[in-house]
């Protein structure tokens, strides 16, 4: 089990949902929290709940300059950073063929879900290299990064899934880089349905969730995330159906290779 006592941890999107649950779970392990969110009032309320010297920062990751500034601000404030939970993200729904979305909304989706997380990772890596310290980064992607979940096939989540898939692939390549550099451990949290405010808005009673969603509470998600870090996992899934949902793609690729007569040669 990782000893987080007195470690300095930054959590983005910490005012609610998975971010708030991660902040709480890490504080319970003795970490010193910096809670960042575009909702400063919400972040400050979270800090009040955590106590223990936790601090709140306002940060809107829709601003391309915000990610690097956030990491710099934490280093200026504390001089170190032991773990970054790059968790902030936004949802998006829109049918691709009908084009019922605007380019500005899509640009903001990718700015927050993909580019901001990438900028945070890069800025954090640069500080670690400069200081010679070792750090840890966990990004929140999605089960949609790897599959088209059966339970949400009718919910027009293609562009949201694309933004999270881009994040996953970038982190897979960054893991290769960091294996050489050796100064950062990487983890990708891939939650399925978690009872966060966006889901709660359409489902006031979580007990009424369709069983196939395998809906979990934020605290459960955070517990799995920390357990995954303890185990040194790169991929941290939160629901069992992810493995099953991945199979159609794999099977279709396998069938295509057979149909094309392509096989591995020694």
Secondary structure, 3 states (H helix, E strand, C coil): CCCCCCCEEEEECCCCHHHHHHHHHHHHCCCEEEEEECCHHHHHHHHHHHCCCCEEEECCCCCCCHHHHHHHHHHHHHCCCCEEEECCCCCCCCCCCCCCCCHHHHHHHHHHHHHHHHHHHHHHHHHHHHHCCCEEEEEECCHHHCCCCHHHCCCCCHHHHHHHHHHHHHHHHHHHHHHHHCCEEEEEEECCCECCHHHHHHCCCHHHCCHHHCCECHHHHHHHHHHHHHCCCCEEECCCHHHHHHHHHHHHHHHHHHHHCCCCCC
